[in-house]
Amino acid sequence: MKYTLIQLIKLAREIEPLIIPLGFHCSIGGSCLHKGSSEKDFDIMLYPHQEDARDFTPVLVEIQKHFEDSECLLKPGSYHVFILKTSEGVRIDFMLLTKS
C-alpha cells in the first residue's frame, strides 16, 4: 500500500479534534512529509499541549476507539512508539513526545 502526504494530513485532521479535549496535539512527519509518500506507514507525533497533560493512555484509547477493529501495539524495543493497525491494513506509527 502506498501512503501519501494528502492522506496523512487528512488523518491528522481527523485525530486532532479527538485529542485536543485531553490536552494533546498531533503533528506529522516521516517519509510522507519529506518525500511525499511512504510504502510502509504514516508517522504522527503526539505531544502534550496543556501543562497538566502527561498521561498518553486516554489519548491512545480515544484514537483506537475512532478506528474500529484496530490493534494498537507498543513497538518492540521502544517505550515511546505505538503502532496502530486498522482493519483495512493501514499502519500508523504514533511517536509519544514527552516534556523533559
C-alpha positions as protocol buffer text, in pm:
chain_id: "A"
residue {
  index: 1
  type: MET
  ca { x: 0 y: 0 z: 0 }
}
residue {
  index: 2
  type: LYS
  ca { x: 123 y: 348 z: -80 }
}
residue {
  index: 3
  type: TYR
  ca { x: 69 y: 615 z: 185 }
}
residue {
  index: 4
  type: THR
  ca { x: 57 y: 978 z: 69 }
}
residue {
  index: 5
  type: LEU
  ca { x: 107 y: 1318 z: 228 }
}
residue {
  index: 6
  type: ILE
  ca { x: -252 y: 1417 z: 140 }
}
residue {
  index: 7
  type: GLN
  ca { x: -382 y: 1109 z: 326 }
}
residue {
  index: 8
  type: LEU
  ca { x: -157 y: 1184 z: 624 }
}
residue {
  index: 9
  type: ILE
  ca { x: -283 y: 1542 z: 651 }
}
residue {
  index: 10
  type: LYS
  ca { x: -643 y: 1418 z: 637 }
}
residue {
  index: 11
  type: LEU
  ca { x: -566 y: 1161 z: 906 }
}
residue {
  index: 12
  type: ALA
  ca { x: -402 y: 1418 z: 1135 }
}
residue {
  index: 13
  type: ARG
  ca { x: -704 y: 1646 z: 1092 }
}
residue {
  index: 14
  type: GLU
  ca { x: -929 y: 1354 z: 1200 }
}
residue {
  index: 15
  type: ILE
  ca { x: -718 y: 1280 z: 1508 }
}
residue {
  index: 16
  type: GLU
  ca { x: -660 y: 1637 z: 1630 }
}
residue {
  index: 17
  type: PRO
  ca { x: -1020 y: 1705 z: 1746 }
}
residue {
  index: 18
  type: LEU
  ca { x: -1022 y: 1373 z: 1933 }
}
residue {
  index: 19
  type: ILE
  ca { x: -719 y: 1458 z: 2145 }
}
residue {
  index: 20
  type: ILE
  ca { x: -748 y: 1835 z: 2200 }
}
residue {
  index: 21
  type: PRO
  ca { x: -1001 y: 1786 z: 2483 }
}
residue {
  index: 22
  type: LEU
  ca { x: -744 y: 1559 z: 2650 }
}
residue {
  index: 23
  type: GLY
  ca { x: -478 y: 1832 z: 2640 }
}
residue {
  index: 24
  type: PHE
  ca { x: -277 y: 1697 z: 2345 }
}
residue {
  index: 25
  type: HIS
  ca { x: -199 y: 1785 z: 1983 }
}
residue {
  index: 26
  type: CYS
  ca { x: -58 y: 1589 z: 1691 }
}
residue {
  index: 27
  type: SER
  ca { x: 190 y: 1666 z: 1417 }
}
residue {
  index: 28
  type: ILE
  ca { x: 308 y: 1481 z: 1109 }
}
residue {
  index: 29
  type: GLY
  ca { x: 648 y: 1358 z: 996 }
}
residue {
  index: 30
  type: GLY
  ca { x: 838 y: 1077 z: 830 }
}
residue {
  index: 31
  type: SER
  ca { x: 863 y: 983 z: 464 }
}
residue {
  index: 32
  type: CYS
  ca { x: 518 y: 1113 z: 373 }
}
residue {
  index: 33
  type: LEU
  ca { x: 622 y: 1459 z: 485 }
}
residue {
  index: 34
  type: HIS
  ca { x: 970 y: 1480 z: 336 }
}
residue {
  index: 35
  type: LYS
  ca { x: 925 y: 1256 z: 28 }
}
residue {
  index: 36
  type: GLY
  ca { x: 551 y: 1291 z: -33 }
}
residue {
  index: 37
  type: SER
  ca { x: 476 y: 921 z: 20 }
}
residue {
  index: 38
  type: SER
  ca { x: 573 y: 605 z: 204 }
}
residue {
  index: 39
  type: GLU
  ca { x: 545 y: 236 z: 127 }
}
residue {
  index: 40
  type: LYS
  ca { x: 542 y: 148 z: 499 }
}
residue {
  index: 41
  type: ASP
  ca { x: 327 y: 369 z: 722 }
}
residue {
  index: 42
  type: PHE
  ca { x: 210 y: 708 z: 842 }
}
residue {
  index: 43
  type: ASP
  ca { x: 409 y: 882 z: 1118 }
}
residue {
  index: 44
  type: ILE
  ca { x: 223 y: 1101 z: 1367 }
}
residue {
  index: 45
  type: MET
  ca { x: 370 y: 1264 z: 1675 }
}
residue {
  index: 46
  type: LEU
  ca { x: 151 y: 1312 z: 1981 }
}
residue {
  index: 47
  type: TYR
  ca { x: 252 y: 1572 z: 2236 }
}
residue {
  index: 48
  type: PRO
  ca { x: 106 y: 1741 z: 2544 }
}
residue {
  index: 49
  type: HIS
  ca { x: -28 y: 2091 z: 2489 }
}
residue {
  index: 50
  type: GLN
  ca { x: -163 y: 2163 z: 2836 }
}
residue {
  index: 51
  type: GLU
  ca { x: 72 y: 2184 z: 3132 }
}
residue {
  index: 52
  type: ASP
  ca { x: -107 y: 1907 z: 3325 }
}
residue {
  index: 53
  type: ALA
  ca { x: -134 y: 1666 z: 3028 }
}
residue {
  index: 54
  type: ARG
  ca { x: 105 y: 1379 z: 3098 }
}
residue {
  index: 55
  type: ASP
  ca { x: -82 y: 1051 z: 3055 }
}
residue {
  index: 56
  type: PHE
  ca { x: -98 y: 926 z: 2696 }
}
residue {
  index: 57
  type: THR
  ca { x: -325 y: 631 z: 2782 }
}
residue {
  index: 58
  type: PRO
  ca { x: -657 y: 817 z: 2732 }
}
residue {
  index: 59
  type: VAL
  ca { x: -522 y: 963 z: 2407 }
}
residue {
  index: 60
  type: LEU
  ca { x: -433 y: 619 z: 2266 }
}
residue {
  index: 61
  type: VAL
  ca { x: -767 y: 476 z: 2384 }
}
residue {
  index: 62
  type: GLU
  ca { x: -959 y: 758 z: 2213 }
}
residue {
  index: 63
  type: ILE
  ca { x: -766 y: 713 z: 1888 }
}
residue {
  index: 64
  type: GLN
  ca { x: -815 y: 337 z: 1891 }
}
residue {
  index: 65
  type: LYS
  ca { x: -1191 y: 381 z: 1952 }
}
residue {
  index: 66
  type: HIS
  ca { x: -1205 y: 606 z: 1646 }
}
residue {
  index: 67
  type: PHE
  ca { x: -1059 y: 331 z: 1426 }
}
residue {
  index: 68
  type: GLU
  ca { x: -1298 y: 42 z: 1486 }
}
residue {
  index: 69
  type: ASP
  ca { x: -1144 y: -305 z: 1499 }
}
residue {
  index: 70
  type: SER
  ca { x: -791 y: -166 z: 1515 }
}
residue {
  index: 71
  type: GLU
  ca { x: -494 y: -305 z: 1705 }
}
residue {
  index: 72
  type: CYS
  ca { x: -250 y: -86 z: 1896 }
}
residue {
  index: 73
  type: LEU
  ca { x: 86 y: -232 z: 1997 }
}
residue {
  index: 74
  type: LEU
  ca { x: 399 y: -98 z: 2161 }
}
residue {
  index: 75
  type: LYS
  ca { x: 682 y: -107 z: 1908 }
}
residue {
  index: 76
  type: PRO
  ca { x: 934 y: -369 z: 2022 }
}
residue {
  index: 77
  type: GLY
  ca { x: 1231 y: -209 z: 2196 }
}
residue {
  index: 78
  type: SER
  ca { x: 1056 y: 125 z: 2236 }
}
residue {
  index: 79
  type: TYR
  ca { x: 874 y: 297 z: 2519 }
}
residue {
  index: 80
  type: HIS
  ca { x: 759 y: 584 z: 2302 }
}
residue {
  index: 81
  type: VAL
  ca { x: 627 y: 439 z: 1974 }
}
residue {
  index: 82
  type: PHE
  ca { x: 288 y: 275 z: 1938 }
}
residue {
  index: 83
  type: ILE
  ca { x: 182 y: 106 z: 1616 }
}
residue {
  index: 84
  type: LEU
  ca { x: -185 y: 115 z: 1522 }
}
residue {
  index: 85
  type: LYS
  ca { x: -308 y: -120 z: 1251 }
}
residue {
  index: 86
  type: THR
  ca { x: -657 y: -59 z: 1120 }
}
residue {
  index: 87
  type: SER
  ca { x: -892 y: -328 z: 997 }
}
residue {
  index: 88
  type: GLU
  ca { x: -814 y: -206 z: 643 }
}
residue {
  index: 89
  type: GLY
  ca { x: -444 y: -278 z: 694 }
}
residue {
  index: 90
  type: VAL
  ca { x: -332 y: 84 z: 736 }
}
residue {
  index: 91
  type: ARG
  ca { x: -33 y: 121 z: 970 }
}
residue {
  index: 92
  type: ILE
  ca { x: 9 y: 437 z: 1176 }
}
residue {
  index: 93
  type: ASP
  ca { x: 314 y: 485 z: 1397 }
}
residue {
  index: 94
  type: PHE
  ca { x: 249 y: 721 z: 1688 }
}
residue {
  index: 95
  type: MET
  ca { x: 556 y: 875 z: 1849 }
}
residue {
  index: 96
  type: LEU
  ca { x: 483 y: 997 z: 2203 }
}
residue {
  index: 97
  type: LEU
  ca { x: 673 y: 1316 z: 2278 }
}
residue {
  index: 98
  type: THR
  ca { x: 708 y: 1398 z: 2646 }
}
residue {
  index: 99
  type: LYS
  ca { x: 824 y: 1703 z: 2836 }
}
residue {
  index: 100
  type: SER
  ca { x: 1163 y: 1669 z: 2996 }
}
